[in-house]
């Protein structure tokens, strides 16, 4: 066969194999028998062996999905995967801009970068010498799951990087895995026909698809990928400039990734607002679900100065478009009992489409809200939903009333345990107005336990035990509290109706695997009032062991950065309650092992104490402090003989004099900048 002829044949074979595969996997309608398909594949392989110049690493035949997995392996992210802080209006964009300008050198002109915020699943892709080596989910930002095999089935993820320029030795690409609106529509049509549950939106569908253990199933879902960031890059050619966020996007584009076609550098706030307005007009007809606009400071140097606070970078903001609304009729108002015993009224209605999701419940927050909006059962109401959040009822259309609507009353007994319901005043909004919360007074209330159990089990990441299973285990008396989970035996479960050997084994295996837990997650799992994921991490980082947290004084807790009086008191009180201590002891007795928290950050400032005084010209004091801590140093408020350096800016206070008196080394800003380079 002539070379030209071979090339034509190869192209034809590729097209036909792809068509047959799609028929088989995506439309579930094979048009030829397996041996016909295999024979074509064999011919393609043989031709490529003879004419390797036509091998295309990114082509369809190289996206053969691997074997189904038993479970996804965990992977530690080399670079933490962050989240974004939201802004909900143009005023909030202005506030964000003011805040960051305060932290940057005076009168610095800032260039911004605007891009679409895709509504899918965050993914990290690592390429080594141009080859896709690993693809992972975000997880909790520190540890995700290895979903490489599934990601390989996405055609817009290059398996091998092609570029006209130099290929990086190492690159970590961040982006969003997505399902198009059209694909979701088709998928739901099929699911409906087959009596399966429908996906509420494109994000759930994309996430569900990537969580399939069988890559072939993931492949059927026809996902897409858009790249939006480079978390790390090593490249030999230093001529490739990566000085701005825009440069990152250009390089991603050159490496053959999809990048948002609306990306734009904006040199003023007006241009940002213009971008926001323009995209709003086409948002509905955009092929993918979107979640707003990401606004970044374009210059990577300035990004470095602004840094990260908590989970999110200061140099980026996620602009969210106003929530979408729809109307529906309230069929009933139910009451939910939360983990802390507080009752939340919930409006129930027929499935209603709003903001791209089908919903049948919306929160009414509390009794005050119901009275303020005068909401009754049977009312036609306006519901509102923005992005991820639970929809809420915002208005009753009083003109639509027929006279048959019924007023709602909070029950006087707990709907779950018949415990007595009491009212208490809570200060719960920004303006400090208080409202009334109703709560169940029974400390042994089953609903409280159940919510707590769900929280506990999800923090321990025992995925095999969903809420339904937890409820069954409780109802059947297998467990009474979360510590009992660790005493479950395979036989206990396997003998229950609807549980087989296999599912019992999976549950037990998973519990065994998750018995070892980091200190931060353990604290989070305890469900201490006001102590969420971030505060738990702060406590773990500060104290390193649970024993030290147990005996910490309230003032000591209060002194920790990011922990205020209310939180300190709550932590202190928690560890003074004998029931809580008994519970922790029971967990440890049942085999839970708390892993040691990592040591303090090590770096070139380890062992050095800094004191800051005066105004710095290149960055704010707050940022300088962060940099010191990140390099392992400590920052104190006053000079003593333990101080290693006093960093002095303009108009220093008395601290400079004290340093001179004690003979402590004084650092000028330029020296400091050289040290942190
Ligand atoms: S930049 C600091 N750009 O939004 C985190 N994120 O709310 C870097 N997302 O986890 C995010 N489109 O999954 C960025 N163009 C875009 C995005 C985007 C969607 C997602 C991403 C992230 C989440 C944060």
Boltz pocket constraint, residues with backbone or C-beta under 6 A from the ligand:
constraints:
  - pocket:
      binder: B
      contacts: [[A, 81], [A, 82], [A, 83], [A, 84], [A, 115], [A, 116], [A, 117], [A, 118], [A, 119], [A, 120], [A, 121], [A, 122], [A, 123], [A, 138], [A, 175], [A, 176], [A, 228], [A, 229], [A, 294], [A, 311], [A, 312], [A, 313], [A, 316], [A, 318]]
      max_distance: 6.0
